Amino acid sequence: MDLRPSLAVIAVAASSTGLAGCAPAQLHRFQQTLRARDSATAALTEWCRAEGIAPQGEIRALVDRAAFEEPDGETRALLGLAPGQRVGFRHVRLACDGVVLSEAKNWYVPDALTPEMNRILETTDAPFGKVVAGLGFHRERLSESAGGWPGCPKDTVLSHRGLLRRADGTAISLVIECYTKANFKKG
């Protein structure tokens, strides 16, 4: 399936999602930045610096430690989870110098990560992509949409759903990402 919308589709999306201050070309560049990276953290770091949202461009995961959502059957199947196998969950807002650029839900397979990676994910605000970078993961893009899906913040301009796999093909994470209008506001 081709997930690359034309500039005309992006222009309609920009107007229908209330992005009055965002040119279709800027939205297209943002989408290209996201597609060029397997890690949302890496893509947002690059975007944050390039767009002048914050000089350092350091991405931090603001983790809601109280949040937990059981994965549905489709998510369990995509992750290759056996019945009763433990699943991790993180609900985060990825922020660049305090500016929230995305909100994400991440179901992950603790058994597919190292004990140290699991400890970091459970106890720090380190972004998932940085924590698991040593696994050489790649992203399988499952779907994307202009605007937000149910559960996304009101100011969502793009929504992505992806499956992250280790270099050996083992699924490690299913993510739903909601990218906000803040990506188009310079600091």
C-alpha atoms as a printed R data frame, in Angstrom:
    type eleno elety resid chain resno      x       y      z
1   ATOM     1    CA   MET     A     1  0.000   0.000  0.000
2   ATOM     2    CA   ASP     A     2  1.357   3.441 -0.927
3   ATOM     3    CA   LEU     A     3  1.212   5.726  2.110
4   ATOM     4    CA   ARG     A     4  2.561   8.786  0.313
5   ATOM     5    CA   PRO     A     5 -0.243  11.308 -0.160
6   ATOM     6    CA   SER     A     6  0.106  13.879 -2.885
7   ATOM     7    CA   LEU     A     7  0.622  17.557 -2.147
8   ATOM     8    CA   ALA     A     8 -3.037  18.102 -3.097
9   ATOM     9    CA   VAL     A     9 -4.161  15.658 -0.396
10  ATOM    10    CA   ILE     A    10 -1.822  17.329  2.088
11  ATOM    11    CA   ALA     A    11 -3.258  20.746  1.175
12  ATOM    12    CA   VAL     A    12 -6.792  19.494  1.890
13  ATOM    13    CA   ALA     A    13 -5.558  17.951  5.149
14  ATOM    14    CA   ALA     A    14 -3.899  21.203  6.178
15  ATOM    15    CA   SER     A    15 -7.093  23.175  5.660
16  ATOM    16    CA   SER     A    16 -9.421  20.576  7.188
17  ATOM    17    CA   THR     A    17 -7.326  20.110 10.345
18  ATOM    18    CA   GLY     A    18 -7.200  23.829 11.080
19  ATOM    19    CA   LEU     A    19 -3.589  24.378 10.093
20  ATOM    20    CA   ALA     A    20 -4.150  27.895  8.859
21  ATOM    21    CA   GLY     A    21 -0.530  28.878  9.586
22  ATOM    22    CA   CYS     A    22  0.972  25.784  8.000
23  ATOM    23    CA   ALA     A    23  1.705  25.693  4.301
24  ATOM    24    CA   PRO     A    24  1.103  22.362  2.532
25  ATOM    25    CA   ALA     A    25  4.805  22.274  1.627
26  ATOM    26    CA   GLN     A    26  5.739  22.523  5.323
27  ATOM    27    CA   LEU     A    27  3.357  19.685  6.202
28  ATOM    28    CA   HIS     A    28  4.834  17.652  3.336
29  ATOM    29    CA   ARG     A    29  8.397  18.291  4.618
30  ATOM    30    CA   PHE     A    30  7.315  17.193  8.096
31  ATOM    31    CA   GLN     A    31  5.826  13.992  6.695
32  ATOM    32    CA   GLN     A    32  9.017  13.344  4.707
33  ATOM    33    CA   THR     A    33 11.110  13.822  7.867
34  ATOM    34    CA   LEU     A    34  8.970  11.267  9.712
35  ATOM    35    CA   ARG     A    35  9.180   8.777  6.829
36  ATOM    36    CA   ALA     A    36 12.954   9.104  6.561
37  ATOM    37    CA   ARG     A    37 13.501   7.691 10.056
38  ATOM    38    CA   ASP     A    38 12.499   4.465 11.768
39  ATOM    39    CA   SER     A    39 12.581   6.291 15.107
40  ATOM    40    CA   ALA     A    40 10.008   9.006 15.811
41  ATOM    41    CA   THR     A    41 12.445  10.374 18.404
42  ATOM    42    CA   ALA     A    42 15.179  10.784 15.773
43  ATOM    43    CA   ALA     A    43 12.748  12.358 13.294
44  ATOM    44    CA   LEU     A    44 11.389  14.824 15.858
45  ATOM    45    CA   THR     A    45 14.919  15.724 17.006
46  ATOM    46    CA   GLU     A    46 15.857  16.548 13.410
47  ATOM    47    CA   TRP     A    47 12.609  18.467 12.808
48  ATOM    48    CA   CYS     A    48 12.854  20.422 16.064
49  ATOM    49    CA   ARG     A    49 16.361  21.643 15.214
50  ATOM    50    CA   ALA     A    50 15.666  22.328 11.526
51  ATOM    51    CA   GLU     A    51 12.480  24.298 12.220
52  ATOM    52    CA   GLY     A    52 13.945  26.291 15.110
53  ATOM    53    CA   ILE     A    53 11.381  25.018 17.619
54  ATOM    54    CA   ALA     A    54 14.199  24.729 20.147
55  ATOM    55    CA   PRO     A    55 17.938  25.222 19.628
56  ATOM    56    CA   GLN     A    56 19.055  21.973 21.279
57  ATOM    57    CA   GLY     A    57 16.370  19.816 19.695
58  ATOM    58    CA   GLU     A    58 16.528  17.356 22.595
59  ATOM    59    CA   ILE     A    59 13.441  15.134 22.786
60  ATOM    60    CA   ARG     A    60 12.131  14.025 26.153
61  ATOM    61    CA   ALA     A    61  9.339  11.526 26.830
62  ATOM    62    CA   LEU     A    62  6.835  12.846 29.358
63  ATOM    63    CA   VAL     A    63  5.585   9.487 30.622
64  ATOM    64    CA   ASP     A    64  2.161   8.913 32.191
65  ATOM    65    CA   ARG     A    65  3.178   6.109 34.555
66  ATOM    66    CA   ALA     A    66 -0.425   5.560 35.738
67  ATOM    67    CA   ALA     A    67 -1.645   4.771 32.222
68  ATOM    68    CA   PHE     A    68 -2.126   1.216 31.015
69  ATOM    69    CA   GLU     A    69 -4.192  -0.138 28.153
70  ATOM    70    CA   GLU     A    70 -4.536  -3.833 27.500
71  ATOM    71    CA   PRO     A    71 -3.615  -4.595 23.899
72  ATOM    72    CA   ASP     A    72 -6.488  -5.757 21.730
73  ATOM    73    CA   GLY     A    73 -6.327  -9.051 19.832
74  ATOM    74    CA   GLU     A    74 -4.924  -7.455 16.682
75  ATOM    75    CA   THR     A    75 -2.136  -5.749 18.633
76  ATOM    76    CA   ARG     A    76 -1.249  -8.995 20.444
77  ATOM    77    CA   ALA     A    77 -1.143 -10.806 17.082
78  ATOM    78    CA   LEU     A    78  1.042  -8.135 15.433
79  ATOM    79    CA   LEU     A    79  3.450  -8.293 18.379
80  ATOM    80    CA   GLY     A    80  3.506 -12.101 18.202
81  ATOM    81    CA   LEU     A    81  2.516 -12.404 21.866
82  ATOM    82    CA   ALA     A    82  1.723 -15.843 23.258
83  ATOM    83    CA   PRO     A    83 -1.387 -16.180 25.457
84  ATOM    84    CA   GLY     A    84 -0.564 -14.719 28.861
85  ATOM    85    CA   GLN     A    85  2.753 -13.233 27.693
86  ATOM    86    CA   ARG     A    86  3.590  -9.963 29.433
87  ATOM    87    CA   VAL     A    87  3.271  -6.714 27.505
88  ATOM    88    CA   GLY     A    88  4.650  -3.310 28.462
89  ATOM    89    CA   PHE     A    89  2.804  -0.064 27.851
90  ATOM    90    CA   ARG     A    90  3.887   3.562 27.754
91  ATOM    91    CA   HIS     A    91  1.668   6.563 27.145
92  ATOM    92    CA   VAL     A    92  4.002   9.463 26.419
93  ATOM    93    CA   ARG     A    93  4.102  12.992 25.131
94  ATOM    94    CA   LEU     A    94  7.312  13.671 23.214
95  ATOM    95    CA   ALA     A    95  8.488  17.195 23.905
96  ATOM    96    CA   CYS     A    96 11.268  19.337 22.475
97  ATOM    97    CA   ASP     A    97 12.391  21.889 25.058
98  ATOM    98    CA   GLY     A    98  8.951  21.711 26.700
99  ATOM    99    CA   VAL     A    99  6.995  21.944 23.428
100 ATOM   100    CA   VAL     A   100  4.834  18.814 23.020
101 ATOM   101    CA   LEU     A   101  5.214  17.613 19.423
102 ATOM   102    CA   SER     A   102  3.453  14.260 19.686
103 ATOM   103    CA   GLU     A   103  1.461  12.010 21.941
104 ATOM   104    CA   ALA     A   104  1.959   8.273 21.611
105 ATOM   105    CA   LYS     A   105  0.755   4.950 22.912
106 ATOM   106    CA   ASN     A   106  3.366   2.214 22.810
107 ATOM   107    CA   TRP     A   107  2.738  -1.463 23.517
108 ATOM   108    CA   TYR     A   108  6.044  -3.309 23.715
109 ATOM   109    CA   VAL     A   109  7.386  -6.815 24.311
110 ATOM   110    CA   PRO     A   110  9.636  -6.817 27.408
111 ATOM   111    CA   ASP     A   111 10.887 -10.339 26.556
112 ATOM   112    CA   ALA     A   112 12.313  -8.985 23.264
113 ATOM   113    CA   LEU     A   113 14.364  -6.299 25.062
114 ATOM   114    CA   THR     A   114 17.329  -6.495 27.408
115 ATOM   115    CA   PRO     A   115 16.780  -6.255 31.181
116 ATOM   116    CA   GLU     A   116 18.587  -2.887 31.152
117 ATOM   117    CA   MET     A   117 16.302  -1.534 28.413
118 ATOM   118    CA   ASN     A   118 13.250  -2.630 30.418
119 ATOM   119    CA   ARG     A   119 14.615  -0.955 33.557
120 ATOM   120    CA   ILE     A   120 15.194   2.318 31.702
121 ATOM   121    CA   LEU     A   121 11.722   2.236 30.118
122 ATOM   122    CA   GLU     A   122 10.079   1.555 33.483
123 ATOM   123    CA   THR     A   123 11.987   4.159 35.511
124 ATOM   124    CA   THR     A   124 13.062   7.085 33.295
125 ATOM   125    CA   ASP     A   125 11.737   9.593 30.782
126 ATOM   126    CA   ALA     A   126 14.057   8.360 28.024
127 ATOM   127    CA   PRO     A   127 12.257   8.011 24.677
128 ATOM   128    CA   PHE     A   128 11.642   4.422 23.534
129 ATOM   129    CA   GLY     A   129 13.561   4.913 20.271
130 ATOM   130    CA   LYS     A   130 16.702   6.008 22.114
131 ATOM   131    CA   VAL     A   131 16.455   3.183 24.643
132 ATOM   132    CA   VAL     A   132 16.151   0.417 22.030
133 ATOM   133    CA   ALA     A   133 18.408   1.957 19.343
134 ATOM   134    CA   GLY     A   134 21.068  -0.703 19.982
135 ATOM   135    CA   LEU     A   135 18.700  -3.357 18.624
136 ATOM   136    CA   GLY     A   136 18.977  -1.884 15.120
137 ATOM   137    CA   PHE     A   137 15.195  -1.760 14.825
138 ATOM   138    CA   HIS     A   138 13.229  -0.786 11.756
139 ATOM   139    CA   ARG     A   139  9.697   0.525 11.389
140 ATOM   140    CA   GLU     A   140  6.961  -1.208  9.452
141 ATOM   141    CA   ARG     A   141  4.503   1.555  8.590
142 ATOM   142    CA   LEU     A   142  1.000   0.165  9.069
143 ATOM   143    CA   SER     A   143 -1.113   3.281  8.487
144 ATOM   144    CA   GLU     A   144 -1.111   7.047  8.561
145 ATOM   145    CA   SER     A   145 -3.793   9.664  8.317
146 ATOM   146    CA   ALA     A   146 -4.189  13.420  8.165
147 ATOM   147    CA   GLY     A   147 -5.789  14.603 11.394
148 ATOM   148    CA   GLY     A   148 -6.311  12.582 14.526
149 ATOM   149    CA   TRP     A   149 -7.689   9.181 15.303
150 ATOM   150    CA   PRO     A   150 -9.924   8.521 18.329
151 ATOM   151    CA   GLY     A   151 -7.862   9.144 21.447
152 ATOM   152    CA   CYS     A   152 -5.545  11.674 19.785
153 ATOM   153    CA   PRO     A   153 -5.332  15.257 21.104
154 ATOM   154    CA   LYS     A   154 -7.651  17.767 19.455
155 ATOM   155    CA   ASP     A   155 -4.760  19.588 17.745
156 ATOM   156    CA   THR     A   156 -3.430  16.465 15.972
157 ATOM   157    CA   VAL     A   157 -2.411  17.057 12.345
158 ATOM   158    CA   LEU     A   158 -1.024  13.603 11.468
159 ATOM   159    CA   SER     A   159 -1.566  10.148 12.952
160 ATOM   160    CA   HIS     A   160  0.727   7.159 12.420
161 ATOM   161    CA   ARG     A   161  0.563   3.518 13.428
162 ATOM   162    CA   GLY     A   162  3.697   1.421 13.156
163 ATOM   163    CA   LEU     A   163  5.271  -1.851 14.166
164 ATOM   164    CA   LEU     A   164  8.903  -1.752 15.292
165 ATOM   165    CA   ARG     A   165 11.010  -4.850 14.639
166 ATOM   166    CA   ARG     A   166 14.498  -5.851 15.743
167 ATOM   167    CA   ALA     A   167 17.075  -6.509 13.029
168 ATOM   168    CA   ASP     A   168 16.165 -10.231 13.232
169 ATOM   169    CA   GLY     A   169 12.510  -9.427 12.408
170 ATOM   170    CA   THR     A   170 11.124  -9.945 15.922
171 ATOM   171    CA   ALA     A   171  8.353  -7.450 16.728
172 ATOM   172    CA   ILE     A   172  9.223  -5.303 19.740
173 ATOM   173    CA   SER     A   173  6.614  -2.537 19.730
174 ATOM   174    CA   LEU     A   174  3.362  -1.299 18.248
175 ATOM   175    CA   VAL     A   175  2.993   2.481 18.363
176 ATOM   176    CA   ILE     A   176  0.150   4.874 17.692
177 ATOM   177    CA   GLU     A   177  1.486   8.407 17.259
178 ATOM   178    CA   CYS     A   178 -0.463  11.663 17.145
179 ATOM   179    CA   TYR     A   179  1.590  14.618 15.837
180 ATOM   180    CA   THR     A   180  0.400  18.059 16.952
181 ATOM   181    CA   LYS     A   181  0.200  21.556 15.444
182 ATOM   182    CA   ALA     A   182  3.093  22.555 17.707
183 ATOM   183    CA   ASN     A   183  5.422  21.093 15.050
184 ATOM   184    CA   PHE     A   184  4.698  24.206 12.973
185 ATOM   185    CA   LYS     A   185  5.283  26.892 15.598
186 ATOM   186    CA   LYS     A   186  8.785  28.252 15.905
187 ATOM   187    CA   GLY     A   187 10.112  28.840 19.405
